[in-house]
Structures are given as C-alpha cells and as structure tokens.
Amino acid sequence: MNATLAHVAGQFVAGQALQAITPLGNGLINDTFLVKAAADSFVLQRINPHVFPDPQQVMHNLDQLGQHIQQKSAGVVQLKIPAIIPTLGGQPFFRDENRQAWRALQLISPAESRERIQNVDEAAQIGFALAHFHRLCSDLSPNLLYDTLPGFHITPDYYHQYQLLLEKPLLVSIDSAFRQCQAYIEAHFAKIDVLEQARQNGQLRERVIHGDPKLNNFLFRPDTDRVISLIDLDTVKPGLVHYDIGDCLRSCCHDKKNNHFDLERCQLILKSYLQEAGSFFNANDYDYLYHAIWLIPFELGLRFFNDYLAGNVYFKVCEPQQNLKRTLAQFALCGSIHQQQQALLASIKRLQQL
C-alpha cells in the first residue's frame, strides 16, 4: 500500500485499519481512489489544483447541494448524492505536506458506472436522471454557489484562448492533422457564441448545473437499468442546463468506432429528459437544444486542441498526440450531428408538442 495515500486516507478514518487503496474510475482531471478500511469503504480524491485552485469553493458547493437535496422529502428524491466525509479534525478536505488538497466522499454501493449504453432502457434512465437532477436543483439559487470554473463551457472564451496560443511559438508540428483541426475551427467560429448570446439576451437563464454529466458519471444499480446516483460533482456551479444536455448527449450518443452521432439514442434520452423536466423547461429552452447538441462537442474538441497546443497541461494523456486525436474525433462527431440537423430539429419539435 502506498505510504502517502495511506497517510492521507488515515486523516478521514479513526480506529480502523486500512486494508486496500486502489485506483477508481478513469477521470481526466482528479486522481481518484477506493479506500477499503476495516468497517467502511469510501472514495478518496486529490483535487486537481490546476483545474480547481480553490478547493474551499468546490467543497462549499458540494455542501450547499447536499443540504438542499436533504431538505426534500424522501419520496421526491430518486438520486443518491455522495455525502462529504470530513477529516478527523472536522475539515471538508485535507492538505498534505505538498499542499495538495484531498477530500473523502461517501461510496455509493452497490453501484456501477458503464462505459457504453447497452439498451433503450438505459438510455431512457440517463435522460430521466439528468432531468431529475436539474429538477432537484431548480429551486436552489445559483447565487448560493461559487463559479469554481470561470469560463467553463463559455465557448467564445476557449476560442480566444486558441487565438492567443497561435500567437505564441508553437510546441507542436504543423502537420495535416493540425491544419484539419484549424480549418474546422475557422469554418465554424461564427456559431460559437449562440448560447452565450441567448443568455445575455435573457432568452436562456442560469440555473444550477452538474457541469460534467458524461455517461460514466451516472451510477447504475448492478444488474438493472436503473440510475441511482450522479457523481463527480466538482463542476456543480451556475450555468445553462443546455451545457449539461449537450455534454450528456455528446458522451452517450458518440459511436466511437466511426465518430457517428446516434440519432435514435439521442431521441430516447431527450424524450425521457423532457418528460421529467416538466414545466421548468420552457419554449426558449427548446429553441436552443439543437445548438447545444452541436456546440458542446465542438467546444470539447476546441479544448482538446488548446491543450495540445499548450503542451498537454490540462487533460491526462498517454502519448503526446492524444489530445490531437481527441480533437479530430470530436470534430468528426460535430460533422455527423450537422448532417442530421433536420432530423434532430424535427424530433425536437415533436417532443415539444407531446
């Protein structure tokens, strides 16, 4: 057992022998571990200081979310939100000798994450769970939360970062893949402010969002198609629910073999989402659904490309060109979405009339 991890884990348990500490999940930001102690198991995470420089704000948001949902009647809440486990000194996180911030969270068990959707019932549950989370938070004022990631999902800001990176000496080769990415960005940059303009004009309003509702952040009860929890809540913050919807569909409807967007699966998830969303989803929200479905994969591709240009400092990579390959995959997905634009718009219109 790693001595450093054992020391950190010991800050959250008293009088229990640690049995094992093993890596958990495949997140690109935080380092996550499963800690098994004599009586309990819990999740231990090192909060990435480059992404979240103020862990106090992250933990404040988690605490606000947890308190808000705990106040609701048990019959209303159908998702388990991991509780914060304080340090032995009563603090929400622990700083090690290197000033790294660590926190512990309740382990939701029995539960499992899934890397791909297997059937229509799983797809429907994803849509329901995301909308249910949004409904649970719909009466939580976003003003009570910190914006722990200023600029997150603000696509024009990522484009500005891209322009600044191009002005510096490049750390990468200008090859055909580089030029392909650059050409796609420049061909579509005129569309990147559509959601922000709608927010600024009052057509879309800020709500409390998850911020990262990719498929493997939904936990299923084993041997069932039921989602019981939504995890990785570091990115909970004020924002547009369209960011969440677009990111969820990007993750769940991306056929990675050919970078095709699965329209049928998208329709299933959207139908289930909108049935649960109810009255909090208004006419203006419907008007910007397609824009979000296309924009969020484009934004992620732009973020991957920016990180590639910057030297791979944000997303974890296994080899130097991994972020470039990720960029190409996201832009190919955007192309598939664009090819199915009319079918998507027609489907959204039908769902609005249900």
N, C-alpha and C positions, 0 to 999 in steps of 0.2 A: 504494500500500500504506500502510495506517495506520501512522504512525511509532511510536505507543505499542505497538501489537500487535507490530510488527517488533522493537522493543526487548525486549519480554517473550519472544517466541519465540526471540530470539537467546541467551537465557540457557540454552537447552536443546540448542543445536547448536554445534558448533565447526568452523570452517573450511568452512562450507557457505553458499553464497549462498541467501537466501530468495527463492523465486520467486513465491509467492502465499499469501495468508491470507484464507480465505473462511468465512462462517458455515456451521455444520454442525448439522443437526437442528432440532428445534422444541421443545426442552425448556422447561419453565416456570420453572426455578429457576436453573441456571447458564448463563453465556454460553459457548458452545462454538464452536470454530473448527478448520478443517482447515488445517494448515500444510504447504505443499509446499516442500521445500528441494532443493538440487541432487542429493543422493543419497537422501534419505529423506523420508517424509511422516509426520506424527504429529498427534495430537489435542491441542489446547490449550484449557484451560478456566479460566475465572475462577470460583473457588469463592464462591458467594453468602454474604457474611458475615452476612446477616440469618437465613439458614437454618442455616448451619454456622459458628458463631462461632469454633470451634477447629479449623482445618484440619489441625493436627498429629494430632488424633484420627482424622479422616477418613482421612488417609494411613496411619496406623498400622493401621487396619482393613483397608485395601486390601493392605498389605504382608503382614499375617497371612494373609489369604485367599489371596494369590498363593503364599506359601511353602507353605501347607497343600496346595494343589492340585498344586504342582510336585513334591511328595514322592510323589504317587501314580503308579503305572505308566502309561505312555503308552496302553496298551490299555484302561485303565479310564476315562480322561478323554475325553469326547466334546464338550467345550465349550472354546473358547479364552477365557481371561481376560486382558484387556489388561494388559500389564506397565507398571509405573511407569517413566518416564524421568526420572532425576534431573537436577538443574541441573548446570551445568559445575562448580559447587563441591561437588557431591555431596549436595545437599539434596533432600528429596522435593517441595518446592514453592518458588516464588519470590515475594517480596513486592515490589511496585512502590513508587514514591515516595508513593503514596496509601495504602499499607499493604494494598492488595488482594492476595489470595493467588491465585497461578496455578500450575497443575500441567500436566504433559505425560504423555500416555499413548500406548502403542503403538496404531497404527492397524490394526485387523483388516481385511485386504484380501486378495482381493476379497470384499466382503460388502455387503449392503444391508439397510436397515430397510424395513418395509412398514406402511402406514397402515391396511390392511384385509386380512382373511383372504379368500383367493380360492377355496380348495377344502378338501376334507376332509383331505388330506394335510398341508397347512399347519397346520390346527387340531390334528391329532394331534402334529405336531412341537412345537408350543407346549407342549402338556401334557407331552410327554416331556422337553423341555429344562428346564422349571421343576422337575420332579421330579428330574431328573438333577443339577441344581444343588443341590437340597436333599440328595440322597444324598451328593454330594461333600463337603458341609459337615456331614453328620450326625455325623461323628466329630471335628469341630472344636468345642472347648468354647466356648460363648457367653461364658464368663467371661474369655476372652482378648481380647474385643473391647470397645471403648468403646460406650456408648449415645450416639451422636452426635446423636440427635434424641430427647431425653427427652419422653415423652408422645406420640410419633408412633404413630398407629394406636390410641391409647387413647381410644376414642370418648367415655367419660364426661368426660374432660378437655376435649374440644372442646365438649361441651355446657355445661360450667362456664364456659368462655371466652365462649360465646354468652350466657349469663345475665349475665356481667359487662359485656359490650358493650351489652346492652339497658339497663343501669343508667346508662350514660353518655349525654350528649347525642348524638342520632343525627346522622350525617353524610349520611344518605340520606332520601329521601321515603318515607312510609308509604303506599304505593300498593297496588293489588290484588295485584301480584306479591309484594311484601313480605309481605302478610298470608297469601298462599297458602303461602309458604315457612314462615312462623311457625306456621301451623296444622298443617302436615305434621310439623314437628319436635315440637310439643307432643303430637300424636296418637301418636307412636311412641317418645318418650323412655324409656318404661319398658323397652324392649327393648335399650337401647344398652349395657348392662353385661354382656351374656350371655357374651362371650368372656373378659372380664377376671375375671368370677366363676369361670368354669371354670379359668382359670389359677391364681387364688388358692386354689381348692379342690383343686388338684393333678390335675384331670381333663385339663388340657392343660399341656404343659411348653414352656419356652422353648428355642428352637433358633437356629441362625444362619439368618437370612433375607436375601433380596435387598432387600426394602423397597419396591421400585417396579417390579414386573415387568409394566409395560404393554406392549402389542403392539410398539411401535416400539423397545423396548429389547432385542428379540430380533433378532439379525442372521442373515439367510439367505445361503447361498451363491447368487450370482446364477444365474438360470435353473434353479434347483432348488427343491424344497420342504423342504430340509434346513436346520435351525437350526445355526449353527456357533459362536455366541457370545451371551452375555448381558452387556449393557453397562450404563452408568450405575450404578456400584456404590457411589456415595457413601452410599447408605442401607443398605448391609450392616451388620447390627447384631443383637443379641439380640432375639428376638421370637417370635411364633407363626407357624408356616407357614400358618395359616389367613388371616393378613393377606395373604400373597402370593397364595394361591389365590383369595381373594375379589377382590383387585385385578386379577389376571390375567384372571379371567372377566369382571369389570366392563369392562375395556378391550376384550377380544376379542369379547364377545357383545353389545355395545351397538350396536344398529341405530339410528344417529343420526338417520335420516330421521323415525322415529316414536317414538324412545326406547323401542323394544321390546327385550326380552331374548330372544336367540336360544337357545331351549332345546336344539335339535338340536346346535348348535355347542358349547354347554356340555357336553353329554353326550360328545361326541367328545374334547374337551380333558380332561375328568375321567377318562374311561376310559384314555386314554394316560398321564395323570399317575399314576393309581393302579397301572397295570401296572408302571411304572418305580419307583414309590415303594417297593413291596415291603413288607418287614417293618417299616420304620421308621414306617409309618402304621398306627396301632393302632385298636382299636374306639372308644375315646373320640374319636379324631380324626375318625372317620366321623360320630359323633353331632353334631358341630358344623359340618359342612360347609355345610348349608343356612343356618345362622345367619350364617356368614362371607359367603356369596354375597349375602345381602340387606344385611348390615350395612356392608360396605366401601363400596358406592355411597352409602349413607345418610351415612356418615362423610365422604366426599369432598364430598357436597352441603353438609353442615354446615360443612365447612372453607371451601368457596367462599363460603357465606353470611357466615361470620365475617369473611372477608377483605373482602367487600363492605361490611359494617358498619364495618370498621376503616379503610376508605379505600383498599382495594386495595394493600396493602403487601407481600404475600407472593407471590401469583401474578401473572405478567405479564398485562397486559390491553391491549387495543387501544382500548377505549372504556369509560366509567365503569360501565355496567351489565353488562359481560361476565360478571363473577362471579355476578351475579344470574341471568343466563340459564343459566350453567353449573349453578347450584343447581337450577333448575327441571328441567333435563334429567336430573340425577342422581336427583331425587326421582320423576320420571316413570319412570325405569328401575327404581327400587325398587318402584313400583307394579306394573310388568309382572312382576317377579320374584315378588311376593306373589301375583299372580293365577295363577301357575304353580307355586305351592308344592307342591301334592300331586303333581304330575308330577315335580318335582325330587326330592322325598323318595323317591318310588318308584324313580326312576332311581338315586339314591344307594344304596338298599337292594339293588338288583340288582347294582350294581357291587361292593358289599361281598361278595356271595356268589360272585363269579367266582373 
